[in-house]
C-alpha cells in the first residue's frame, strides 16, 4: 500500500487519478458522500443541541440510523460509497482491458484490492494497540463489505456482457429475498425478519469467526453482502452508460434520473413485503438507495460534466480524491486534539451554546486542509 497517485474508496481502490479519463463529477460526488463521514453530520447534531429547535432536531435525526426497519438519509452514505466504486470500474478496469490487459491478471488485482480492504477494515474495527484473541475480534466491517462486493461485481464485469450484468443484479436481490422469505433462524417462523429470527444474521453467527457487532447480528455481516454485490453492479452499469459514446451527455443524465425514479417506486412496492432495512441490506433497500444514488449521480454529472460548472465542487473533490485515507485517519490522527489546538480559542470566543457548532465546522476544516495539502502534493492513498 502506498500514498502515491491514487484515489480513495473502493473505486479509488481501483486506480491512479492520473492514468485514465476521470469524471470530475464522480470525485465530487464521492467527496460529497464522504463529507458526512468527515464530520458534516455533526454540524446538524450540534445545531439541534445548541438551539433545542424541533426543526434542527428533525434534520439531525436524519443523520442517525433507524434501529431496524426504515430509512434515514444517513443510511445512504455507505451504499453510495459502494455504488461509486462500481461507477469507476469501466473507467479503470475497463480501460485496462482496452489497453490489452488479460482478464485473469485483472481478477488477481481485484482480489488483492479486496483483501487489502478487508485488512484495513480489521484495522478500523480493532486497532493495533493490543493483540486480541479470535473471539474478541470483529471481522465484519464497512471496508470489508466494500472490498468483497467490489470484488465480485468486478469479476462479473470482466466476464459478463451488459445483459448478463443486469441479470446478475436482479438474481442477487431476488435470490436474497427468496432466501429470507422462506427461511429463518432455528425456532422462528419462515420469513421472520427480526434481528433474532432472520436467516442472514443466523448464518453470520455460524460462519463468521470472532464477535458480531450486536452479538447476534452484524450490520456488515458476510451473508448480507450478497445483495450488496448488486449495489456495486448498479454502479458499474451506470458507469458503463456514462463512458459509452453512443448518446449525448444530457441524455445520459436523463436516463440515470429516470431509472433512479423507477427504482424508488419499485422499492416502495417491495417494501410492503420486504421492508427497507440497512441492517439486512434488503432487496428493497438496494433499490431505494440505488435510486437515490442514480439521482445524485445524474445531478452531479449534469451540473459538472454537462453544463461545466465545476468550481463549486472543488471542496468535495479534494475529499473524494483521498476518501479511504480520511476514513481510516482517526486511527493515527487525533482530530479532536488538532481542532482544539488550532481553533480552541475561537470556540471560547463564541461561547455557549454555539461554540459546539463552530467547533464542529472547524473540525471539518482541519481535516479538509490536511486533505488539500495532500492534494497539492499529488499524494493519494493507493490500495
The 8 nearest C-alpha neighbors of each residue, nearest first, counted from 0:
[[1, 382, 381, 2, 380, 115, 3, 112],
 [2, 0, 381, 3, 380, 382, 379, 4],
 [3, 1, 380, 379, 381, 378, 4, 0],
 [2, 4, 378, 379, 1, 5, 380, 381],
 [5, 3, 15, 379, 378, 16, 377, 17],
 [6, 4, 15, 381, 379, 16, 380, 3],
 [7, 5, 11, 320, 321, 379, 16, 15],
 [6, 8, 321, 322, 11, 323, 320, 380],
 [9, 7, 11, 323, 10, 12, 322, 84],
 [8, 10, 12, 84, 11, 145, 146, 13],
 [84, 9, 11, 12, 13, 8, 87, 85],
 [12, 10, 6, 7, 8, 13, 9, 14],
 [13, 11, 9, 10, 382, 8, 14, 7],
 [12, 14, 11, 10, 91, 9, 92, 15],
 [13, 15, 11, 12, 5, 91, 16, 6],
 [14, 16, 5, 4, 17, 18, 6, 13],
 [17, 15, 5, 6, 18, 4, 14, 19],
 [16, 18, 15, 19, 4, 5, 20, 21],
 [19, 17, 15, 16, 20, 14, 91, 21],
 [20, 18, 17, 21, 90, 91, 16, 94],
 [19, 21, 22, 90, 18, 17, 16, 91],
 [22, 20, 19, 23, 16, 90, 25, 26],
 [21, 23, 25, 24, 26, 20, 304, 300],
 [22, 24, 26, 25, 21, 27, 304, 303],
 [23, 25, 27, 300, 22, 299, 26, 303],
 [26, 24, 22, 28, 27, 23, 29, 83],
 [25, 27, 319, 316, 29, 23, 24, 28],
 [28, 26, 316, 315, 24, 30, 25, 29],
 [29, 27, 31, 25, 30, 26, 24, 32],
 [28, 30, 319, 32, 26, 31, 27, 25],
 [319, 29, 31, 315, 318, 33, 27, 28],
 [32, 30, 28, 34, 315, 29, 33, 27],
 [31, 33, 29, 30, 34, 76, 28, 35],
 [32, 34, 30, 36, 35, 31, 37, 29],
 [35, 33, 37, 31, 36, 32, 39, 30],
 [34, 36, 39, 40, 37, 33, 38, 32],
 [37, 35, 33, 38, 34, 39, 40, 32],
 [36, 38, 34, 35, 33, 39, 363, 325],
 [37, 39, 36, 41, 35, 40, 363, 34],
 [40, 38, 35, 41, 34, 42, 37, 36],
 [39, 41, 35, 42, 38, 43, 62, 44],
 [40, 42, 44, 43, 39, 38, 45, 359],
 [43, 41, 45, 40, 44, 359, 39, 356],
 [44, 42, 46, 59, 41, 45, 40, 47],
 [43, 45, 41, 59, 47, 46, 42, 48],
 [44, 46, 48, 356, 42, 47, 43, 49],
 [47, 45, 43, 49, 48, 44, 50, 356],
 [46, 48, 55, 56, 44, 45, 51, 50],
 [47, 49, 45, 46, 51, 50, 44, 56],
 [50, 48, 352, 46, 47, 353, 45, 51],
 [51, 49, 52, 47, 48, 46, 352, 55],
 [50, 52, 47, 48, 49, 53, 56, 55],
 [51, 53, 50, 54, 55, 47, 56, 48],
 [54, 52, 56, 55, 57, 51, 47, 58],
 [55, 53, 52, 57, 56, 58, 47, 59],
 [56, 54, 47, 58, 52, 57, 53, 59],
 [55, 57, 53, 47, 59, 54, 58, 52],
 [56, 58, 60, 54, 55, 59, 53, 61],
 [57, 59, 55, 61, 60, 56, 54, 43],
 [60, 58, 56, 44, 43, 62, 61, 57],
 [59, 61, 57, 62, 58, 63, 56, 71],
 [60, 62, 71, 59, 58, 72, 63, 73],
 [63, 61, 73, 60, 59, 40, 72, 71],
 [62, 64, 60, 61, 73, 65, 71, 59],
 [63, 65, 71, 74, 73, 66, 62, 70],
 [66, 64, 67, 69, 70, 68, 63, 71],
 [65, 67, 64, 68, 69, 278, 63, 276],
 [66, 68, 65, 276, 278, 69, 277, 194],
 [69, 67, 276, 275, 274, 65, 66, 70],
 [70, 68, 275, 276, 65, 67, 71, 274],
 [69, 71, 74, 65, 72, 275, 276, 68],
 [70, 72, 61, 73, 74, 64, 65, 63],
 [71, 73, 74, 61, 75, 62, 70, 76],
 [72, 74, 62, 71, 75, 63, 76, 61],
 [75, 73, 72, 71, 76, 64, 70, 277],
 [74, 76, 73, 72, 78, 77, 79, 288],
 [77, 75, 79, 74, 78, 32, 73, 80],
 [76, 78, 80, 79, 75, 81, 74, 141],
 [79, 77, 81, 80, 75, 76, 82, 288],
 [78, 80, 82, 76, 81, 77, 292, 75],
 [79, 81, 77, 78, 83, 82, 76, 84],
 [82, 80, 84, 78, 79, 83, 231, 145],
 [83, 81, 234, 79, 231, 85, 84, 230],
 [84, 82, 86, 85, 80, 81, 234, 79],
 [10, 85, 83, 81, 9, 82, 86, 87],
 [84, 86, 234, 235, 231, 83, 82, 88],
 [87, 85, 238, 234, 235, 83, 84, 88],
 [88, 86, 90, 85, 84, 10, 89, 238],
 [87, 89, 91, 85, 92, 90, 86, 235],
 [90, 88, 93, 91, 239, 87, 92, 238],
 [91, 89, 87, 88, 94, 93, 92, 19],
 [92, 90, 94, 88, 93, 89, 14, 87],
 [91, 93, 95, 88, 94, 89, 90, 96],
 [94, 92, 89, 96, 91, 95, 90, 88],
 [93, 95, 97, 91, 96, 92, 90, 98],
 [94, 96, 98, 92, 97, 93, 100, 91],
 [97, 95, 100, 93, 99, 94, 98, 92],
 [96, 98, 94, 95, 99, 93, 100, 92],
 [99, 97, 95, 96, 100, 94, 93, 101],
 [98, 100, 96, 97, 101, 95, 94, 102],
 [101, 99, 96, 95, 98, 102, 104, 105],
 [102, 100, 104, 103, 99, 105, 96, 95],
 [101, 103, 105, 104, 106, 157, 100, 96],
 [104, 102, 106, 105, 101, 107, 108, 100],
 [103, 105, 107, 102, 106, 101, 108, 100],
 [104, 106, 108, 102, 107, 103, 109, 101],
 [105, 107, 103, 109, 108, 104, 102, 110],
 [108, 106, 110, 104, 105, 109, 111, 103],
 [109, 107, 105, 111, 106, 110, 112, 104],
 [108, 110, 106, 112, 111, 107, 150, 105],
 [111, 109, 113, 107, 112, 108, 150, 106],
 [112, 110, 108, 114, 113, 109, 107, 115],
 [113, 111, 115, 109, 114, 110, 382, 116],
 [112, 114, 146, 110, 116, 111, 115, 147],
 [115, 113, 117, 111, 112, 116, 110, 118],
 [116, 114, 118, 112, 117, 113, 119, 111],
 [115, 117, 119, 113, 146, 118, 114, 142],
 [116, 118, 143, 120, 114, 115, 119, 142],
 [119, 117, 121, 115, 120, 116, 114, 122],
 [120, 118, 122, 116, 121, 117, 115, 123],
 [119, 121, 142, 117, 123, 118, 140, 122],
 [120, 122, 118, 124, 119, 123, 125, 138],
 [121, 123, 126, 119, 120, 125, 124, 118],
 [122, 124, 120, 121, 125, 126, 119, 327],
 [125, 123, 121, 122, 120, 126, 137, 140],
 [124, 126, 122, 123, 121, 136, 127, 137],
 [127, 125, 122, 123, 128, 124, 330, 121],
 [126, 128, 129, 125, 122, 130, 330, 123],
 [129, 127, 126, 130, 125, 131, 122, 330],
 [128, 130, 127, 131, 126, 125, 132, 135],
 [129, 131, 132, 128, 127, 126, 125, 136],
 [132, 130, 135, 129, 133, 136, 134, 125],
 [131, 133, 134, 135, 136, 130, 209, 129],
 [134, 132, 209, 136, 135, 131, 208, 210],
 [133, 135, 209, 132, 136, 210, 208, 131],
 [136, 134, 133, 132, 209, 131, 210, 137],
 [137, 135, 209, 133, 134, 210, 138, 125],
 [136, 138, 210, 209, 139, 211, 124, 135],
 [137, 139, 121, 136, 140, 209, 208, 210],
 [138, 140, 219, 220, 137, 143, 221, 217],
 [141, 139, 143, 120, 142, 219, 144, 138],
 [140, 142, 144, 143, 219, 145, 120, 139],
 [143, 141, 120, 145, 116, 144, 140, 117],
 [142, 144, 117, 140, 146, 141, 145, 120],
 [145, 143, 147, 141, 146, 142, 148, 140],
 [146, 144, 142, 148, 143, 147, 149, 81],
 [145, 147, 113, 143, 149, 116, 144, 148],
 [146, 148, 150, 144, 149, 145, 113, 143],
 [149, 147, 228, 145, 151, 150, 146, 144],
 [150, 148, 146, 152, 147, 145, 151, 153],
 [151, 149, 147, 153, 148, 152, 109, 113],
 [150, 152, 154, 148, 153, 149, 155, 147],
 [153, 151, 149, 155, 232, 154, 150, 228],
 [154, 152, 156, 150, 155, 151, 149, 157],
 [153, 155, 157, 151, 156, 152, 150, 106],
 [154, 156, 152, 153, 158, 157, 159, 151],
 [157, 155, 153, 154, 159, 158, 152, 164],
 [156, 158, 154, 155, 159, 153, 102, 106],
 [157, 159, 155, 156, 154, 160, 102, 153],
 [160, 158, 155, 156, 163, 164, 157, 161],
 [159, 161, 163, 162, 164, 158, 156, 157],
 [160, 162, 164, 163, 165, 159, 236, 156],
 [163, 161, 165, 164, 160, 166, 159, 167],
 [162, 164, 166, 165, 160, 161, 159, 167],
 [163, 165, 161, 167, 166, 162, 159, 168],
 [166, 164, 168, 162, 163, 167, 161, 169],
 [165, 167, 163, 164, 168, 169, 170, 162],
 [166, 168, 170, 164, 165, 169, 163, 171],
 [169, 167, 229, 165, 166, 170, 171, 164],
 [168, 170, 166, 172, 167, 171, 173, 165],
 [171, 169, 167, 173, 168, 174, 172, 166],
 [170, 172, 174, 226, 169, 173, 168, 175],
 [171, 173, 282, 175, 226, 169, 174, 170],
 [174, 172, 176, 170, 175, 171, 169, 177],
 [173, 175, 177, 171, 176, 172, 170, 178],
 [176, 174, 172, 178, 173, 177, 171, 179],
 [177, 175, 173, 179, 174, 178, 180, 172],
 [178, 176, 180, 174, 175, 179, 181, 173],
 [179, 177, 175, 176, 180, 181, 182, 174],
 [178, 180, 176, 182, 177, 181, 190, 198],
 [181, 179, 190, 177, 178, 176, 182, 189],
 [180, 182, 189, 190, 179, 178, 177, 183],
 [183, 181, 189, 179, 190, 178, 180, 198],
 [184, 182, 198, 197, 189, 196, 191, 190],
 [183, 185, 196, 198, 201, 197, 187, 186],
 [186, 184, 187, 183, 196, 201, 188, 198],
 [185, 187, 184, 188, 196, 183, 189, 195],
 [186, 188, 185, 196, 184, 183, 191, 189],
 [189, 187, 191, 190, 183, 186, 182, 196],
 [190, 188, 182, 181, 183, 191, 180, 187],
 [189, 191, 180, 181, 179, 182, 183, 192],
 [192, 190, 197, 196, 189, 188, 183, 193],
 [193, 191, 197, 196, 190, 194, 179, 198],
 [194, 192, 196, 195, 197, 191, 67, 190],
 [193, 195, 196, 197, 192, 216, 200, 215],
 [196, 194, 193, 197, 215, 184, 200, 201],
 [195, 197, 184, 193, 191, 187, 194, 183],
 [198, 196, 192, 183, 191, 184, 193, 199],
 [197, 199, 183, 184, 201, 200, 179, 182],
 [200, 198, 202, 201, 222, 197, 223, 203],
 [201, 199, 216, 203, 202, 198, 197, 204],
 [200, 202, 198, 204, 203, 199, 184, 197],
 [203, 201, 205, 199, 204, 200, 198, 206],
 [202, 204, 200, 207, 206, 205, 201, 220],
 [203, 205, 201, 202, 206, 207, 200, 215],
 [206, 204, 202, 203, 207, 201, 208, 200],
 [205, 207, 203, 204, 202, 208, 221, 222],
 [208, 206, 203, 204, 205, 209, 221, 138],
 [209, 207, 206, 210, 138, 133, 134, 204],
 [210, 208, 134, 136, 133, 137, 135, 138],
 [209, 211, 137, 134, 136, 135, 212, 214],
 [210, 212, 214, 217, 213, 216, 137, 215],
 [211, 213, 217, 214, 216, 210, 137, 218],
 [214, 212, 216, 211, 215, 217, 218, 210],
 [213, 215, 211, 216, 212, 210, 217, 204],
 [216, 214, 213, 211, 204, 200, 195, 217],
 [217, 215, 213, 200, 214, 211, 212, 218],
 [216, 218, 212, 220, 211, 219, 213, 200],
 [219, 217, 278, 220, 279, 216, 212, 277],
 [220, 218, 217, 140, 139, 141, 144, 221],
 [219, 221, 217, 139, 218, 223, 222, 203],
 [220, 222, 224, 223, 203, 219, 139, 207],
 [223, 221, 224, 199, 220, 225, 203, 202],
 [222, 224, 225, 221, 220, 279, 280, 199],
 [223, 225, 227, 221, 222, 226, 144, 148],
 [224, 226, 223, 227, 228, 222, 171, 175],
 [227, 225, 172, 228, 229, 171, 224, 223],
 [228, 226, 224, 230, 229, 225, 148, 231],
 [229, 227, 148, 231, 226, 230, 225, 152],
 [228, 230, 168, 232, 227, 231, 226, 233],
 [231, 229, 227, 233, 228, 232, 82, 285],
 [230, 232, 85, 82, 228, 234, 229, 233],
 [233, 231, 229, 235, 234, 152, 230, 85],
 [234, 232, 236, 230, 235, 231, 229, 237],
 [233, 235, 85, 86, 82, 237, 231, 232],
 [236, 234, 85, 86, 232, 238, 233, 237],
 [235, 237, 239, 233, 234, 238, 232, 240],
 [238, 236, 234, 240, 235, 239, 86, 233],
 [237, 239, 86, 235, 241, 240, 236, 89],
 [240, 238, 236, 242, 237, 241, 89, 235],
 [239, 241, 237, 238, 243, 242, 236, 251],
 [242, 240, 238, 239, 243, 237, 251, 248],
 [241, 243, 239, 240, 238, 244, 89, 90],
 [244, 242, 240, 241, 245, 239, 246, 238],
 [243, 245, 246, 242, 247, 241, 240, 248],
 [244, 246, 243, 247, 240, 242, 248, 241],
 [247, 245, 244, 248, 250, 251, 243, 249],
 [246, 248, 250, 249, 251, 245, 244, 252],
 [249, 247, 251, 250, 305, 246, 252, 241],
 [248, 250, 252, 251, 247, 253, 305, 301],
 [251, 249, 253, 247, 248, 252, 254, 246],
 [252, 250, 248, 254, 253, 249, 255, 247],
 [253, 251, 297, 249, 255, 250, 254, 301],
 [252, 254, 250, 256, 251, 255, 257, 249],
 [255, 253, 257, 251, 256, 252, 258, 250],
 [256, 254, 252, 258, 253, 257, 293, 297],
 [255, 257, 294, 259, 253, 254, 258, 297],
 [258, 256, 254, 260, 259, 255, 253, 261],
 [259, 257, 261, 255, 260, 256, 262, 254],
 [290, 258, 260, 256, 293, 262, 257, 261],
 [261, 259, 263, 257, 262, 258, 290, 256],
 [262, 260, 258, 264, 263, 259, 265, 257],
 [263, 261, 290, 265, 259, 286, 260, 264],
 [262, 264, 266, 287, 260, 290, 261, 265],
 [263, 265, 261, 267, 266, 262, 260, 268],
 [266, 264, 262, 268, 267, 263, 269, 261],
 [267, 265, 283, 263, 269, 287, 286, 264],
 [266, 268, 270, 264, 265, 269, 263, 271],
 [267, 269, 265, 270, 266, 271, 264, 272],
 [270, 268, 266, 271, 267, 283, 272, 273],
 [269, 271, 274, 267, 273, 268, 272, 275],
 [272, 270, 269, 268, 273, 274, 267, 266],
 [271, 273, 270, 269, 274, 268, 283, 180],
 [272, 274, 270, 269, 271, 283, 275, 281],
 [275, 273, 270, 276, 272, 68, 271, 283],
 [274, 276, 284, 283, 270, 69, 68, 281],
 [275, 277, 68, 278, 281, 279, 280, 284],
 [276, 278, 280, 279, 284, 74, 281, 275],
 [279, 277, 218, 276, 280, 67, 219, 217],
 [278, 280, 281, 277, 276, 223, 218, 199],
 [281, 279, 277, 278, 276, 284, 223, 282],
 [280, 282, 284, 279, 283, 276, 275, 285],
 [281, 283, 285, 172, 284, 176, 286, 280],
 [282, 284, 266, 286, 275, 285, 281, 269],
 [283, 285, 275, 287, 281, 282, 286, 276],
 [286, 284, 282, 283, 288, 287, 289, 230],
 [285, 287, 289, 283, 266, 262, 284, 288],
 [288, 286, 284, 263, 266, 290, 289, 285],
 [289, 287, 291, 290, 285, 286, 292, 75],
 [290, 288, 286, 292, 287, 291, 285, 293],
 [259, 289, 291, 262, 293, 263, 287, 288],
 [290, 292, 288, 294, 293, 289, 295, 259],
 [293, 291, 289, 295, 290, 294, 79, 288],
 [292, 294, 259, 296, 290, 291, 295, 255],
 [295, 293, 256, 297, 291, 292, 296, 259],
 [296, 294, 298, 292, 297, 293, 299, 291],
 [295, 297, 293, 299, 298, 294, 300, 292],
 [296, 298, 252, 294, 300, 295, 255, 299],
 [297, 299, 295, 301, 296, 300, 302, 294],
 [300, 298, 296, 302, 24, 301, 297, 303],
 [301, 299, 304, 297, 24, 303, 298, 302],
 [300, 302, 305, 298, 299, 303, 304, 252],
 [301, 303, 306, 299, 300, 308, 305, 298],
 [304, 302, 307, 308, 309, 300, 301, 24],
 [303, 305, 300, 307, 301, 306, 302, 24],
 [306, 304, 301, 307, 303, 302, 248, 249],
 [307, 305, 302, 308, 303, 304, 301, 300],
 [306, 308, 303, 304, 305, 309, 302, 301],
 [309, 307, 303, 306, 302, 310, 311, 304],
 [310, 308, 303, 312, 311, 307, 313, 23],
 [309, 311, 312, 313, 308, 314, 303, 307],
 [312, 310, 309, 313, 314, 308, 315, 303],
 [311, 313, 315, 310, 314, 309, 27, 316],
 [314, 312, 316, 315, 310, 311, 317, 309],
 [315, 313, 312, 316, 317, 318, 311, 27],
 [314, 316, 30, 27, 318, 31, 313, 312],
 [315, 317, 27, 319, 313, 26, 318, 30],
 [318, 316, 315, 320, 319, 314, 371, 313],
 [319, 317, 30, 315, 316, 320, 321, 322],
 [30, 318, 320, 316, 29, 26, 322, 321],
 [319, 321, 6, 317, 7, 318, 322, 316],
 [322, 320, 7, 324, 319, 6, 379, 323],
 [321, 323, 7, 319, 325, 324, 8, 318],
 [324, 322, 7, 8, 326, 325, 321, 327],
 [325, 323, 326, 322, 321, 327, 328, 380],
 [324, 326, 328, 322, 327, 323, 321, 37],
 [325, 327, 323, 324, 328, 322, 329, 36],
 [328, 326, 324, 325, 329, 330, 123, 323],
 [329, 327, 325, 330, 331, 326, 324, 332],
 [330, 328, 332, 331, 327, 333, 334, 326],
 [331, 329, 328, 327, 332, 123, 126, 333],
 [330, 332, 329, 328, 333, 327, 334, 126],
 [333, 331, 329, 334, 328, 330, 337, 336],
 [334, 332, 336, 335, 329, 337, 331, 330],
 [333, 335, 337, 336, 332, 338, 329, 362],
 [336, 334, 338, 337, 333, 339, 362, 340],
 [335, 337, 339, 334, 333, 338, 340, 332],
 [338, 336, 334, 340, 335, 339, 341, 333],
 [337, 339, 335, 341, 340, 362, 336, 342],
 [340, 338, 343, 336, 342, 337, 341, 335],
 [341, 339, 337, 338, 343, 342, 336, 344],
 [340, 342, 338, 339, 343, 337, 344, 365],
 [343, 341, 345, 339, 344, 338, 340, 346],
 [342, 344, 339, 346, 345, 340, 341, 347],
 [343, 345, 347, 342, 346, 348, 341, 339],
 [346, 344, 348, 342, 347, 343, 349, 357],
 [345, 347, 354, 349, 343, 348, 344, 358],
 [348, 346, 350, 344, 345, 349, 343, 354],
 [349, 347, 345, 346, 350, 344, 354, 343],
 [348, 350, 346, 354, 347, 345, 353, 351],
 [351, 349, 347, 354, 348, 346, 352, 353],
 [352, 350, 353, 354, 349, 355, 49, 347],
 [351, 353, 49, 354, 350, 355, 50, 356],
 [354, 352, 351, 356, 355, 49, 357, 350],
 [353, 355, 346, 357, 350, 351, 349, 356],
 [354, 356, 358, 353, 357, 45, 359, 352],
 [357, 355, 359, 353, 45, 354, 358, 42],
 [358, 356, 354, 360, 359, 355, 361, 346],
 [357, 359, 361, 355, 360, 356, 362, 346],
 [358, 360, 362, 356, 357, 361, 42, 355],
 [361, 359, 357, 363, 358, 362, 364, 356],
 [360, 362, 358, 364, 363, 359, 365, 357],
 [361, 363, 359, 360, 365, 338, 364, 358],
 [364, 362, 366, 360, 361, 365, 38, 367],
 [363, 365, 367, 361, 366, 362, 368, 360],
 [366, 364, 368, 362, 367, 363, 361, 338],
 [365, 367, 369, 363, 364, 368, 370, 362],
 [366, 368, 364, 370, 369, 365, 371, 363],
 [369, 367, 371, 365, 370, 366, 364, 372],
 [368, 370, 366, 372, 367, 371, 365, 373],
 [369, 371, 367, 373, 368, 372, 374, 366],
 [372, 370, 374, 368, 373, 369, 367, 317],
 [373, 371, 369, 375, 370, 374, 368, 376],
 [372, 374, 376, 378, 370, 371, 375, 377],
 [373, 375, 371, 377, 376, 372, 370, 378],
 [376, 374, 372, 377, 373, 371, 378, 370],
 [375, 377, 373, 378, 374, 372, 371, 379],
 [378, 376, 374, 375, 373, 379, 4, 3],
 [379, 377, 3, 373, 376, 2, 4, 374],
 [380, 378, 5, 3, 2, 4, 321, 6],
 [379, 381, 2, 5, 324, 3, 7, 1],
 [380, 382, 5, 1, 2, 0, 379, 3],
 [381, 0, 12, 112, 380, 1, 115, 13]]
